[in-house]
């Protein structure tokens, strides 16, 4: 995903049974809360080998 992670995108992932949503820009607060409630891993601010995980980080393994 190349834009801000919105609650609408989280809703679409939930309906499609997609477990991980990644975006380059910051997610909205509502998107974070909805992803957490829906069991979706929300990753954002992807820069090279760096990423911020906002919900359900246990699904992602990041190696140095």
Secondary structure, DSSP 8 states (H G I E B T S, - for coil): --S---HHHHHHHHHTT--EEE-SS---HHHHHHHHHHT-EEEEEEETTEEEEEE-GGG-----
